[in-house]
Amino acid sequence: MSLPLVSTCSVDGCSYNHDHDCHAGAITVTGSSSACGTYVHTDAKGGADSTATVGACHRTDCVHNSALECTAHDVEVGPGADVADCLTFSAR
């Protein structure tokens, strides 16, 4: 199974955001606003040397969700209803 990449992250202050690239191993999309459940606000930089993927998605009402996995080619993360949301979310 190929997991979709986080193509961009425009959330300032997240430990995993390095120059608008997410470096978490994988993110989880959660909640009623498609929040990035992996968002961590801290000055310390964390993560891996690779670009993050979407590991799980709890938004069953998204057109890209199949069995709690994201089927989008890639996703964008940025400010929305929460500090960090999946901006690729699209309601069924």
C-alpha positions as CSV (number, residue, x, y, z in Angstrom):
1,M,0.0,0.0,0.0
2,S,1.3,3.4,-1.0
3,L,0.5,6.1,1.5
4,P,-0.1,9.7,0.3
5,L,2.5,12.3,0.9
6,V,2.0,15.5,2.9
7,S,2.9,17.7,-0.1
8,T,3.0,21.0,1.9
9,C,2.5,22.2,5.5
10,S,2.0,25.9,6.1
11,V,1.7,25.5,9.9
12,D,4.3,27.6,11.6
13,G,5.5,26.5,15.0
14,C,5.0,22.8,14.5
15,S,8.0,20.6,15.5
16,Y,7.7,18.6,12.3
17,N,7.5,21.5,9.9
18,H,10.9,22.2,8.3
19,D,10.6,24.9,5.5
20,H,6.9,23.9,4.7
21,D,7.8,20.2,4.5
22,C,6.3,17.8,7.1
23,H,8.9,15.5,8.5
24,A,6.8,13.3,10.8
25,G,7.0,9.6,10.0
26,A,3.3,9.8,9.3
27,I,0.4,12.0,10.3
28,T,-3.1,11.1,11.5
29,V,-6.1,13.2,10.4
30,T,-8.7,13.4,13.2
31,G,-11.7,15.2,14.6
32,S,-14.7,17.0,13.0
33,S,-12.4,19.7,11.4
34,S,-9.9,17.3,9.8
35,A,-7.2,18.3,12.3
36,C,-3.7,17.1,12.0
37,G,-3.5,14.9,15.1
38,T,0.3,14.8,14.8
39,Y,0.8,18.6,15.2
40,V,3.1,19.5,18.0
41,H,3.8,23.1,18.9
42,T,7.3,23.5,20.2
43,D,10.6,25.1,19.2
44,A,12.4,21.8,19.1
45,K,12.6,20.3,15.6
46,G,11.6,16.7,15.3
47,G,10.9,14.0,12.8
48,A,12.8,12.1,10.1
49,D,14.8,13.2,7.0
50,S,11.9,12.1,4.8
51,T,8.6,13.7,3.9
52,A,5.6,12.6,5.9
53,T,2.8,10.4,4.7
54,V,-0.9,10.1,5.9
55,G,-0.9,7.1,8.1
56,A,-4.6,7.2,9.1
57,C,-7.6,9.3,8.5
58,H,-10.6,9.3,11.0
59,R,-12.8,11.4,8.6
60,T,-15.0,8.7,7.2
61,D,-17.1,11.5,5.5
62,C,-14.2,12.4,3.2
63,V,-14.3,11.3,-0.5
64,H,-10.6,10.3,-0.1
65,N,-11.3,8.0,2.9
66,S,-11.4,4.2,2.2
67,A,-11.4,1.9,5.3
68,L,-9.9,4.8,7.4
69,E,-7.0,5.2,4.9
70,C,-6.4,8.2,2.7
71,T,-6.6,7.6,-1.0
72,A,-5.7,11.1,-2.2
73,H,-2.5,11.4,-4.2
74,D,-1.2,13.9,-1.7
75,V,-2.5,16.2,1.0
76,E,-1.9,19.8,2.1
77,V,-1.9,20.7,5.8
78,G,-2.5,24.3,7.0
79,P,-4.5,26.5,9.2
80,G,-8.3,25.9,9.1
81,A,-10.8,25.5,11.9
82,D,-7.8,24.3,14.0
83,V,-4.1,25.4,13.9
84,A,-3.3,22.4,11.6
85,D,-5.9,20.9,9.3
86,C,-6.0,18.6,6.3
87,L,-6.9,21.1,3.6
88,T,-7.4,18.3,1.1
89,F,-10.6,17.1,2.9
90,S,-13.6,17.0,0.7
91,A,-17.0,15.9,2.0
92,R,-18.7,13.0,0.3
